[in-house]
């Protein structure tokens, strides 16, 4: 008979969501349902799918709809073109493990438009399902480390654990709008020497879950730091389509890198990520995203392609949705006006609800919250009395579990529980605010 001790220790260290644990208890609670404000799922929160995306996918799934003249002409033509690049003319066929060549080329062209002509090549783009996978390994006493921000996406620490990668935390500066601080990066790097071998730094821009947006100066500082310390840049840019803070704009790490001196633009290694789970698309369930490699050794690129070949290809419908995201209707197309209106409505809802939640939270006792400049989250801090902290310790449960069990609201502490500010007790929740007017 197998036992838990025989299970891979990396897997044993992964913990299920406390939400699942609460459901299994079966105890009566003073609420009817658990409200999940941590999942980052726009459609679950009530955001409507983009009509153009769903119409094209519907025709691809049921080609007989090609004859339906009630569908816009550009919808039918796009579906026909996408089916032509599917093997056998069907979305049910496998694709290359790294993604469909047509979609990869569309992504490369999108990146060049976004970055004012900075070159992008389809062979440097890899499509995969779900969260980005970090290629890391460790042997002996010295393991691979990744500098990881606090706060960070709550799914990132278990992903690193599963990969056997050591998380090296660096704290974002809350009092400066969750800024990336160079002194803090050097502190994190210094304290981890000997414990692991740092190989990469993870950045989220716009910030998940903080909602901060880096400016050019901040990005240049991080690039210089990565160059000096010989670190690979891993940049999550999933929410690049949702920047709404005043005088804020998204600028990609790749564009900034290529506009710097050659000592950086030709040497610093960068991997950037984007996904159809972005705020405006919100197609989390279709499971597709891409990464672009910059300045990587060709042998490394070949190795990544080989690694992807061990998996079945990304769902075709997700890949087609990626194509629609990076190549939307153009002015003059029948679907352009509706598409534009739907995108603007989502962005307006994001901005308005972010402001509403911000104003609401700042008046609550024991709460503080930096304004969000982009993305789909606010990141409020709940400062807990010491007796609550002690009660959680006595019960041997997390503070987040107590909060959920007593109030029915599911939150996440970002990353592992470690206090960077002694004496300051915080329960940090991620507040999802895409769903319609809140008050």
C-alpha positions in Angstrom: 0.0 0.0 0.0 1.3 3.4 -0.9 1.7 6.1 1.8 2.0 9.8 2.0 5.7 9.5 2.7 6.2 8.0 -0.7 4.7 11.0 -2.4 7.2 13.5 -4.0 8.1 15.9 -1.1 7.5 18.9 -3.4 4.0 17.8 -3.9 3.4 17.1 -0.2 4.3 20.7 0.5 1.5 22.1 -1.6 -1.6 23.1 0.4 -5.2 23.2 -0.8 -7.2 26.3 -0.6 -8.8 26.9 2.9 -12.0 27.5 0.9 -12.1 23.8 0.2 -11.4 23.0 3.8 -14.3 25.1 5.0 -16.7 23.4 2.6 -15.7 20.0 3.9 -16.3 20.9 7.5 -20.0 20.9 7.0 -20.6 23.2 10.0 -23.3 25.8 10.2 -22.0 29.3 9.5 -23.5 32.8 9.9 -23.6 33.3 6.1 -25.1 31.6 3.1 -22.1 31.5 0.8 -18.4 32.2 0.7 -17.5 35.3 -1.4 -14.3 34.7 -3.2 -12.4 38.0 -3.7 -9.1 36.4 -4.7 -9.6 34.4 -7.8 -9.1 37.0 -10.4 -11.8 35.6 -12.7 -13.6 38.5 -14.6 -16.4 36.4 -16.0 -17.1 34.8 -12.7 -17.4 38.4 -11.3 -20.0 39.3 -13.9 -18.0 40.8 -16.8 -19.5 39.9 -20.2 -17.4 38.2 -22.8 -16.3 40.2 -25.8 -18.9 39.5 -28.6 -16.4 39.4 -31.4 -14.3 36.7 -29.6 -17.2 34.5 -28.8 -18.8 34.9 -32.2 -15.6 33.9 -34.0 -15.0 30.9 -31.7 -18.6 29.8 -32.1 -18.2 29.7 -35.9 -14.9 27.8 -35.5 -16.6 25.3 -33.3 -19.6 24.9 -35.6 -18.6 25.9 -39.1 -22.2 25.6 -40.3 -22.6 29.1 -38.8 -20.5 30.4 -41.6 -23.7 30.5 -43.6 -25.5 32.6 -41.0 -25.8 36.0 -42.5 -26.9 37.5 -39.2 -23.3 37.3 -38.0 -21.0 40.2 -39.0 -19.0 39.5 -42.2 -15.6 40.1 -40.5 -16.6 37.4 -37.9 -17.2 34.8 -40.6 -14.1 35.8 -42.6 -11.9 35.6 -39.5 -13.3 32.2 -38.5 -12.7 30.9 -42.0 -9.1 32.1 -42.0 -8.5 30.5 -38.6 -10.0 27.2 -39.6 -7.7 27.3 -42.7 -4.6 27.3 -40.4 -6.0 24.4 -38.2 -4.9 20.9 -39.3 -7.8 19.2 -41.0 -9.7 22.5 -40.8 -10.9 21.6 -37.3 -10.3 23.0 -33.8 -10.2 19.4 -32.7 -6.8 18.8 -34.1 -3.5 18.9 -32.3 -1.1 21.7 -32.9 2.7 22.1 -32.5 3.6 21.9 -28.9 4.9 25.5 -28.9 1.8 26.8 -30.5 0.2 27.4 -33.9 2.6 29.2 -36.3 -0.1 31.5 -37.5 -1.0 32.6 -34.0 2.7 33.0 -33.0 3.2 35.3 -36.0 0.1 37.3 -35.0 1.6 37.7 -31.5 5.0 38.8 -32.9 3.2 41.5 -35.1 1.2 42.7 -32.1 4.4 43.1 -30.0 6.1 45.1 -32.8 3.0 47.4 -33.0 2.9 47.8 -29.2 6.6 48.5 -28.9 7.0 51.0 -31.7 8.7 48.7 -34.1 11.0 46.8 -31.8 11.7 43.5 -33.6 9.8 40.4 -32.5 10.1 36.9 -34.0 7.6 34.1 -34.0 10.3 31.5 -33.2 11.0 33.3 -29.8 7.3 32.9 -28.8 5.9 29.9 -27.0 2.2 29.4 -26.3 1.1 27.3 -23.3 -1.9 26.7 -21.2 -2.3 28.2 -17.8 0.3 29.9 -15.6 3.8 30.5 -16.9 6.2 27.7 -16.0 9.6 28.7 -14.7 12.4 26.6 -16.0 14.5 26.1 -12.9 16.4 23.2 -11.3 18.5 22.8 -8.2 20.9 20.1 -7.1 22.7 19.6 -3.8 22.8 22.3 -1.1 22.8 25.2 -3.5 19.4 25.6 -5.2 18.1 27.9 -7.8 16.5 31.1 -6.4 14.0 33.6 -7.9 13.7 37.1 -6.4 9.9 37.4 -5.9 8.0 40.5 -4.8 5.9 40.7 -1.7 3.0 41.0 -2.3 2.9 38.6 -5.3 0.3 36.5 -7.0 -0.9 34.0 -4.4 -0.4 31.2 -6.9 3.3 31.9 -7.5 4.8 30.5 -4.2 3.3 27.0 -4.7 4.3 27.1 -8.3 7.9 27.7 -7.3 7.6 25.1 -4.6 6.5 22.5 -7.1 9.4 23.4 -9.4 11.9 23.0 -6.5 12.8 26.7 -6.7 13.7 28.8 -3.7 11.6 31.9 -3.3 13.8 34.9 -2.4 11.3 37.7 -1.2 11.8 41.4 -1.8 9.3 43.8 -0.3 7.5 46.4 -2.5 7.3 49.8 -0.9 3.7 50.3 0.0 4.1 53.9 1.2 5.5 54.8 -2.3 2.6 53.2 -4.2 4.1 49.7 -4.1 7.3 50.8 -5.8 10.2 48.5 -6.6 13.2 49.7 -4.4 16.8 49.1 -5.5 18.1 49.0 -1.9 15.5 46.3 -1.1 16.5 44.3 -4.1 20.2 44.4 -3.0 19.1 43.5 0.6 17.2 40.5 -0.6 20.1 39.3 -2.8 22.6 39.7 0.0 20.6 37.8 2.6 20.1 34.8 0.4 23.7 34.3 -0.7 24.8 30.9 0.5 21.2 29.7 1.0 20.6 29.4 -2.8 21.9 30.7 -6.1 19.7 33.5 -7.4 19.2 33.1 -11.1 16.1 35.3 -11.9 13.9 38.1 -10.7 10.1 38.1 -11.1 8.3 41.3 -11.9 4.6 41.9 -12.2 3.7 45.1 -14.2 0.9 46.2 -13.9 1.1 44.8 -10.4 -0.7 41.7 -9.4 -2.2 42.1 -6.8 -1.1 45.7 -6.0 -2.3 47.5 -9.1 0.9 49.6 -9.4 2.3 50.6 -12.8 6.0 51.1 -13.3 7.3 54.1 -15.2 10.3 54.0 -17.5 12.8 55.1 -14.9 11.8 52.3 -12.5 12.0 49.7 -15.3 15.4 51.0 -16.3 16.6 50.6 -12.7 15.4 47.0 -12.6 17.1 46.2 -15.9 20.4 47.6 -14.7 20.1 45.7 -11.5 19.4 42.5 -13.4 22.4 43.1 -15.7 24.8 43.8 -12.8 23.7 40.7 -11.0 23.4 38.5 -14.1 19.7 37.7 -13.4 17.1 36.6 -15.9 14.1 38.9 -16.0 10.7 37.2 -15.7 8.1 39.8 -16.4 4.3 39.2 -16.0 2.6 41.8 -18.2 -0.9 40.1 -18.3 -2.7 43.3 -17.3 -1.1 45.6 -19.8 -4.5 46.3 -21.4 -5.9 47.8 -18.2 -4.1 50.9 -17.1 -6.4 53.7 -16.0 -4.4 55.7 -13.4 -4.0 59.4 -14.2 -0.8 60.1 -16.1 0.0 56.4 -16.1 0.7 54.3 -19.2 1.9 50.8 -19.8 5.3 50.5 -21.3 6.8 47.0 -21.8 10.1 45.9 -20.3 11.1 44.8 -23.8 10.7 48.3 -25.3 12.6 50.0 -22.5 15.4 47.4 -22.8 15.8 47.9 -26.6 15.8 51.7 -26.1 18.7 51.5 -23.7 22.4 51.2 -24.5 23.7 48.1 -26.3 25.4 46.9 -23.1 21.9 46.2 -21.9 19.8 45.8 -25.0 22.0 43.1 -26.4 22.8 41.2 -23.2 20.0 41.3 -20.6 17.9 38.1 -20.9 14.1 38.7 -20.6 11.1 36.4 -20.7 7.7 38.3 -20.7 4.3 36.8 -20.3 0.8 37.7 -21.5 -2.5 35.8 -21.4 -6.2 35.8 -22.5 -7.0 36.0 -18.8 -6.3 39.7 -19.0 -8.8 42.2 -17.7 -10.5 43.1 -21.0 -10.6 39.5 -22.4 -11.1 37.7 -19.2 -11.2 34.3 -20.9 -9.6 32.5 -17.9 -11.3 29.2 -18.7 -10.0 28.9 -22.3 -6.4 28.5 -20.9 -3.9 30.1 -23.1 -1.0 32.5 -22.8 2.3 33.1 -24.3 5.9 33.9 -23.4 8.4 35.7 -25.5 12.2 35.1 -25.0 14.6 37.9 -25.6 18.4 37.6 -25.8 18.3 33.9 -24.9 21.0 31.5 -26.0 19.7 29.6 -29.0 20.4 26.3 -27.2 18.2 27.4 -24.3 15.4 28.3 -26.8 15.7 24.8 -28.4 15.6 23.3 -24.9 12.4 25.1 -24.1 10.9 23.8 -27.3 12.0 20.3 -26.4 10.5 20.6 -22.9 7.1 21.7 -24.4 7.1 18.7 -26.7 6.6 16.5 -23.6 3.1 18.1 -23.3 0.1 17.9 -25.4 -0.6 21.2 -27.3 -2.4 24.1 -25.7 -6.2 23.9 -26.3 -6.8 25.2 -29.8 -9.8 27.4 -28.8 -7.5 29.2 -26.4 -4.9 29.7 -29.1 -7.5 31.1 -31.4 -8.6 33.5 -28.7 -5.0 34.7 -28.3 -5.1 35.5 -32.0 -8.3 37.5 -31.6 -6.8 39.3 -28.6 -3.7 40.5 -30.4 -5.4 41.1 -33.7 -8.8 42.7 -32.9 -11.2 44.3 -35.4 -9.9 47.4 -37.2 -11.6 50.7 -37.9 -14.1 50.1 -40.7 -14.7 46.5 -39.9 -18.3 45.6 -39.1 -17.5 44.5 -35.6 -15.2 47.4 -34.7 -17.7 49.7 -33.1 -19.2 47.0 -30.8 -15.8 45.7 -29.9 -14.5 49.2 -29.0 -17.6 50.0 -26.9 -17.3 46.7 -25.0 -13.6 47.3 -24.2 -14.2 50.9 -23.1 -17.1 49.8 -20.9 -14.8 47.2 -19.1 -12.1 49.8 -18.6 -14.5 52.4 -17.3 -16.0 49.9 -14.9 -12.5 49.0 -13.7 -11.6 52.6 -13.1 -14.9 53.6 -11.4 -15.1 50.6 -9.2 -11.5 50.9 -8.1 -12.2 54.5 -7.0 -15.4 53.5 -5.2 -13.7 50.7 -3.3 -10.8 52.9 -2.5 -13.1 55.6 -1.0 -15.1 53.0 0.9 -12.0 51.2 2.4 -10.2 54.3 3.6 -13.1 55.1 5.9 -13.1 51.7 7.6 -11.3 51.4 11.0 -8.0 49.5 10.8 -7.9 49.6 7.0 -5.4 51.2 4.6 -5.2 50.9 0.9 -3.0 52.4 -1.9 -4.9 53.5 -5.0 -4.7 51.1 -8.0 -3.3 52.4 -11.2 -4.0 49.3 -13.4 -4.9 45.7 -13.3 -8.0 44.2 -11.7 -7.1 44.3 -8.0 -7.0 46.6 -5.0 -4.7 45.5 -2.2 -6.1 46.7 1.1 -4.4 46.0 4.4 -6.4 45.1 7.5 -4.4 45.8 10.6 -5.5 43.2 13.2 -5.4 43.6 17.0 -2.9 41.4 18.8 -5.6 39.4 20.5 -6.9 38.2 17.1 -3.4 37.1 16.1 -3.1 35.2 19.3 -6.5 33.6 18.9 -5.5 32.3 15.5 -2.3 30.9 17.0 -4.2 29.1 19.8 -6.6 27.6 17.3 -3.7 26.6 15.0 -5.4 28.2 12.0 -4.4 31.0 9.7 -5.9 34.5 10.1 -7.4 34.2 6.6 -9.2 31.0 7.5 -10.7 32.7 10.6 -11.8 35.6 8.5 -13.5 33.3 6.0 -15.0 31.0 8.7 -16.6 34.0 10.6 -17.4 36.4 7.8 -17.7 34.2 4.6 -15.1 36.2 2.7 -12.2 34.4 1.1 -8.9 36.3 0.9 -5.3 35.4 0.4 -2.1 36.5 2.2 0.3 37.1 -0.6 3.1 34.5 -0.4 4.2 32.8 2.7 3.5 34.4 6.1 6.6 36.5 6.9 6.5 39.9 8.6 8.8 42.5 7.0 7.6 45.1 9.5 7.9 43.7 13.0 5.0 44.8 15.3 2.7 45.5 12.4 0.1 42.8 12.0 -1.6 42.8 8.6 -4.1 40.6 6.9 -3.8 41.5 3.3 -6.7 40.8 1.1 -7.1 41.1 -2.7 -10.2 42.9 -3.6 -11.8 42.1 -7.0 -13.7 44.9 -8.4 -14.7 44.2 -11.9 -18.3 43.3 -11.2 -20.5 46.3 -12.0 -21.2 49.3 -9.8 -20.5 48.3 -6.2 -22.6 50.9 -4.2 
